[in-house]
């Protein structure tokens, strides 16, 4: 999603992105990543998401763990090419 302007994302994709950012902020701050915490951050930013998104995200994080999810990465985009052969 990083290569696409936010205005081109669907409402569902925007909601997921808002929850992901809220979860990362809470995690980075050392706070518990909860549905209420994400909702509070999203509202403080002047945004709204469908009510199920923070609950869904918080449940996934509690089951998998935020550290594990961060290490998984997004899996998007290919890396740069390898080094050119020596001449």
N, C-alpha and C positions, 0 to 999 in steps of 0.2 A: 504494500500500500504506500510505501514511502515515495515511490516514483510517480504517484498519481496525486493531483491536487485534491484537497479535501472536498472541494465543491463538486468533484466528479464521483465521489463515493456515494453509495446508497445510504439511506438512513440507518439501516442495519449495520453496515460497515462503520459508519461514524460512531454509532453507539458502542460497538465492540472496541474501537480505537480509544474512545473516551475512557472506557472501563480499564483497558490495558494501561493507559497512561496513569490513571488514578491509582491502580494497584502498584505500579512501579514507584510512584511518588511515596505512597504509604510504606512500601518495603524499604526504599532508600532512606526514609526517615526513621526506620526502626519500629514503626507502629504495626499493630496487627492489621492484616489485610482482611477487612470485613466488608460485607455488602453496605452497611451503614456508613462506614468510613469512605468508601468509594462514592456513594451517593452524596455525602456531604461535600466532598471535593468537587464533584461534577457540578453540583448546585452553586458552590462558591465561585466556580469559573463562569457562571452564567449560562450553563448548558443543561440539557435534559436528555435522559435516555429512557427507554422502555424499562419499567420496573423490574423485569425479570433478568436484565443483563447483569447488574451488580451481584444479584444472588447467584446466578449461574457461574460468574467468574470467581466469586469468593469460594463457592463449593469446589470448583476445579482446583483452585490454589490450595485449599485445605487438604484435598486428596493427593495432589501431586507434589506440592511444595513450591514456593516461589523461586527458591534457588535453582531447583531442577528445571523449572520452566524458563528461567532466564538463560540457563546454560544450553537449552535446546535451541534457542534462537528462532528466527522466523523461517529459515530454510529458503529464503527468496534469493533470486538472482545468482548468476554464475560469477565465479571469481575471475580475476584477470588471467590472461594467458601465461604460460610458463616463460621462462627466460629463453631468449633467442640463443641458438647454438653459437658457439665461439667460431669466429671466422678463421 
